[in-house]
């Protein structure tokens, strides 16, 4: 029964159904990194068009997420195998601390740094809106009492007390008259 299906599919479909099956497995297995790379590409174009700290933080957040995902998925497994091979019977006491370093500590570091970047990106993105909201409910207060004197009138009153730099009696530099 199955052989007849294979013959039918090879005769009618050729090899394309193998490619389609491979692509389905590829995307279902790697969808987080494919999505992250797509978002990183969009964010890099956005950063190129509008260079700002906010756009740079969002791009680095996406790249850190992808790096942490790939580390957990591929690199950590290989490092665990390398630790088991290198620290065999002679240095078996090093196995446990190194496995702990390669696994939970570095993974936690990636997660914390990624969350800090995301929160920093959120802060930079919504800071102007939050500032407006805070100013709406808590307006700025003037600590000096209000008076009829303006700043320029105040400066004119006290102008005679202050000399300009380089034009006082003890100056060695001659002033040039224009």
C-alpha beads as a LAMMPS data file, in Angstrom:
LAMMPS data file: protein, C-alpha beads

178 atoms
177 bonds

1 atom types
1 bond types

-500.0 500.0 xlo xhi
-500.0 500.0 ylo yhi
-500.0 500.0 zlo zhi

Masses

1 110.0

Atoms # bond

1 1 1 0.000 0.000 0.000
2 1 1 2.665 2.533 1.004
3 1 1 4.930 1.468 -1.863
4 1 1 2.191 2.198 -4.332
5 1 1 1.745 5.654 -2.787
6 1 1 5.480 6.326 -3.130
7 1 1 5.437 5.243 -6.771
8 1 1 2.375 7.375 -7.444
9 1 1 3.916 10.451 -5.710
10 1 1 7.246 10.024 -7.495
11 1 1 5.509 9.656 -10.858
12 1 1 3.012 12.519 -10.358
13 1 1 4.847 14.873 -8.013
14 1 1 8.518 14.216 -8.665
15 1 1 10.837 15.224 -5.828
16 1 1 8.972 18.420 -4.883
17 1 1 7.047 16.782 -2.047
18 1 1 10.386 15.995 -0.334
19 1 1 11.384 19.640 -0.593
20 1 1 8.008 20.748 0.727
21 1 1 8.281 18.353 3.683
22 1 1 11.801 19.580 4.418
23 1 1 10.661 23.203 4.375
24 1 1 7.756 22.435 6.706
25 1 1 10.109 20.768 9.189
26 1 1 12.662 23.560 8.820
27 1 1 10.152 26.321 9.573
28 1 1 8.395 24.454 12.367
29 1 1 11.727 23.718 14.037
30 1 1 13.297 27.174 13.615
31 1 1 10.357 29.580 13.680
32 1 1 11.654 31.638 16.658
33 1 1 14.985 32.437 15.025
34 1 1 13.406 33.043 11.614
35 1 1 10.948 35.483 13.188
36 1 1 13.739 37.134 15.175
37 1 1 15.884 37.563 12.084
38 1 1 12.938 39.052 10.211
39 1 1 12.282 41.505 13.037
40 1 1 16.010 42.318 13.262
41 1 1 16.092 43.025 9.525
42 1 1 13.080 45.346 9.842
43 1 1 14.644 47.068 12.890
44 1 1 17.994 47.500 11.127
45 1 1 16.274 49.175 8.157
46 1 1 14.384 51.374 10.609
47 1 1 17.656 52.234 12.397
48 1 1 19.306 53.084 9.075
49 1 1 16.454 55.402 8.083
50 1 1 16.018 57.040 11.498
51 1 1 19.185 56.689 13.586
52 1 1 18.264 56.977 17.244
53 1 1 19.135 55.358 20.512
54 1 1 15.654 53.865 20.777
55 1 1 15.920 52.106 17.413
56 1 1 19.407 50.833 18.271
57 1 1 18.185 49.417 21.595
58 1 1 15.312 47.610 19.863
59 1 1 17.684 46.125 17.267
60 1 1 20.095 44.911 19.942
61 1 1 17.179 43.460 21.913
62 1 1 16.122 41.362 18.926
63 1 1 19.698 40.252 18.272
64 1 1 20.191 39.307 21.937
65 1 1 17.002 37.265 21.864
66 1 1 18.218 35.395 18.771
67 1 1 21.667 34.876 20.266
68 1 1 20.228 33.527 23.518
69 1 1 17.896 31.192 21.643
70 1 1 20.684 29.811 19.467
71 1 1 22.995 29.464 22.477
72 1 1 20.423 27.400 24.358
73 1 1 19.534 25.317 21.321
74 1 1 22.959 24.542 19.851
75 1 1 25.969 25.961 21.667
76 1 1 25.162 24.892 25.236
77 1 1 24.615 21.274 24.171
78 1 1 28.010 21.165 22.461
79 1 1 29.699 22.811 25.436
80 1 1 28.192 20.186 27.759
81 1 1 29.618 17.444 25.520
82 1 1 33.018 19.157 25.471
83 1 1 33.043 19.477 29.263
84 1 1 32.209 15.791 29.648
85 1 1 34.999 14.863 27.239
86 1 1 37.689 17.189 28.611
87 1 1 37.038 16.765 32.310
88 1 1 36.695 13.038 32.563
89 1 1 37.850 10.881 35.414
90 1 1 40.908 12.903 36.437
91 1 1 39.121 16.220 36.901
92 1 1 35.608 14.983 37.571
93 1 1 35.145 17.608 40.305
94 1 1 35.072 20.329 37.655
95 1 1 32.172 18.783 35.726
96 1 1 29.343 19.951 37.921
97 1 1 30.439 23.615 38.324
98 1 1 31.220 23.940 34.611
99 1 1 27.908 22.404 33.598
100 1 1 26.203 24.853 35.952
101 1 1 28.135 27.757 34.415
102 1 1 27.453 26.714 30.819
103 1 1 23.792 25.955 31.447
104 1 1 21.769 27.949 33.973
105 1 1 24.160 30.827 34.641
106 1 1 24.798 31.863 31.034
107 1 1 21.147 31.245 30.068
108 1 1 19.976 33.398 32.968
109 1 1 22.469 36.074 31.927
110 1 1 21.079 36.088 28.387
111 1 1 17.519 36.316 29.669
112 1 1 18.284 39.126 32.123
113 1 1 20.266 41.172 29.607
114 1 1 17.562 40.714 26.967
115 1 1 14.812 41.777 29.396
116 1 1 16.859 44.786 30.497
117 1 1 17.302 45.830 26.855
118 1 1 13.585 45.354 26.162
119 1 1 12.600 47.384 29.240
120 1 1 15.112 50.073 28.268
121 1 1 13.594 50.131 24.775
122 1 1 10.106 50.455 26.262
123 1 1 11.317 53.251 28.517
124 1 1 12.911 55.147 25.627
125 1 1 9.876 54.586 23.420
126 1 1 7.271 55.746 25.920
127 1 1 9.320 58.311 27.895
128 1 1 7.880 61.375 26.079
129 1 1 4.316 60.177 26.701
130 1 1 5.078 59.448 30.343
131 1 1 6.711 62.852 30.786
132 1 1 3.624 64.583 29.380
133 1 1 1.400 62.528 31.669
134 1 1 3.512 63.338 34.723
135 1 1 3.586 67.050 33.840
136 1 1 -0.168 67.047 33.410
137 1 1 -0.780 65.820 36.962
138 1 1 2.299 67.383 38.598
139 1 1 3.051 70.720 36.938
140 1 1 6.427 72.345 37.514
141 1 1 6.534 74.640 40.518
142 1 1 8.398 77.900 40.641
143 1 1 10.403 78.102 43.859
144 1 1 10.945 81.893 43.688
145 1 1 8.156 84.287 44.582
146 1 1 6.511 86.067 41.700
147 1 1 7.360 89.743 41.311
148 1 1 6.920 92.476 38.781
149 1 1 10.599 92.352 37.824
150 1 1 11.512 90.444 34.713
151 1 1 14.761 88.623 34.220
152 1 1 16.204 91.294 31.930
153 1 1 15.235 94.096 34.320
154 1 1 16.833 92.146 37.170
155 1 1 20.009 91.746 35.110
156 1 1 20.121 95.498 34.330
157 1 1 19.761 96.350 38.002
158 1 1 22.722 94.160 38.940
159 1 1 24.826 94.845 35.847
160 1 1 26.984 97.444 37.508
161 1 1 28.091 94.908 40.136
162 1 1 29.595 92.500 37.632
163 1 1 32.376 93.234 35.165
164 1 1 32.799 91.357 31.937
165 1 1 35.703 88.922 31.760
166 1 1 38.859 90.595 30.459
167 1 1 37.559 94.155 30.858
168 1 1 38.164 94.835 34.525
169 1 1 40.854 97.091 36.013
170 1 1 43.353 94.251 36.532
171 1 1 43.118 92.893 32.988
172 1 1 46.320 92.597 30.978
173 1 1 44.431 92.153 27.746
174 1 1 43.463 95.245 25.897
175 1 1 39.939 95.387 24.655
176 1 1 39.369 96.056 21.006
177 1 1 36.761 98.613 20.192
178 1 1 34.501 97.793 17.292

Bonds

1 1 1 2
2 1 2 3
3 1 3 4
4 1 4 5
5 1 5 6
6 1 6 7
7 1 7 8
8 1 8 9
9 1 9 10
10 1 10 11
11 1 11 12
12 1 12 13
13 1 13 14
14 1 14 15
15 1 15 16
16 1 16 17
17 1 17 18
18 1 18 19
19 1 19 20
20 1 20 21
21 1 21 22
22 1 22 23
23 1 23 24
24 1 24 25
25 1 25 26
26 1 26 27
27 1 27 28
28 1 28 29
29 1 29 30
30 1 30 31
31 1 31 32
32 1 32 33
33 1 33 34
34 1 34 35
35 1 35 36
36 1 36 37
37 1 37 38
38 1 38 39
39 1 39 40
40 1 40 41
41 1 41 42
42 1 42 43
43 1 43 44
44 1 44 45
45 1 45 46
46 1 46 47
47 1 47 48
48 1 48 49
49 1 49 50
50 1 50 51
51 1 51 52
52 1 52 53
53 1 53 54
54 1 54 55
55 1 55 56
56 1 56 57
57 1 57 58
58 1 58 59
59 1 59 60
60 1 60 61
61 1 61 62
62 1 62 63
63 1 63 64
64 1 64 65
65 1 65 66
66 1 66 67
67 1 67 68
68 1 68 69
69 1 69 70
70 1 70 71
71 1 71 72
72 1 72 73
73 1 73 74
74 1 74 75
75 1 75 76
76 1 76 77
77 1 77 78
78 1 78 79
79 1 79 80
80 1 80 81
81 1 81 82
82 1 82 83
83 1 83 84
84 1 84 85
85 1 85 86
86 1 86 87
87 1 87 88
88 1 88 89
89 1 89 90
90 1 90 91
91 1 91 92
92 1 92 93
93 1 93 94
94 1 94 95
95 1 95 96
96 1 96 97
97 1 97 98
98 1 98 99
99 1 99 100
100 1 100 101
101 1 101 102
102 1 102 103
103 1 103 104
104 1 104 105
105 1 105 106
106 1 106 107
107 1 107 108
108 1 108 109
109 1 109 110
110 1 110 111
111 1 111 112
112 1 112 113
113 1 113 114
114 1 114 115
115 1 115 116
116 1 116 117
117 1 117 118
118 1 118 119
119 1 119 120
120 1 120 121
121 1 121 122
122 1 122 123
123 1 123 124
124 1 124 125
125 1 125 126
126 1 126 127
127 1 127 128
128 1 128 129
129 1 129 130
130 1 130 131
131 1 131 132
132 1 132 133
133 1 133 134
134 1 134 135
135 1 135 136
136 1 136 137
137 1 137 138
138 1 138 139
139 1 139 140
140 1 140 141
141 1 141 142
142 1 142 143
143 1 143 144
144 1 144 145
145 1 145 146
146 1 146 147
147 1 147 148
148 1 148 149
149 1 149 150
150 1 150 151
151 1 151 152
152 1 152 153
153 1 153 154
154 1 154 155
155 1 155 156
156 1 156 157
157 1 157 158
158 1 158 159
159 1 159 160
160 1 160 161
161 1 161 162
162 1 162 163
163 1 163 164
164 1 164 165
165 1 165 166
166 1 166 167
167 1 167 168
168 1 168 169
169 1 169 170
170 1 170 171
171 1 171 172
172 1 172 173
173 1 173 174
174 1 174 175
175 1 175 176
176 1 176 177
177 1 177 178
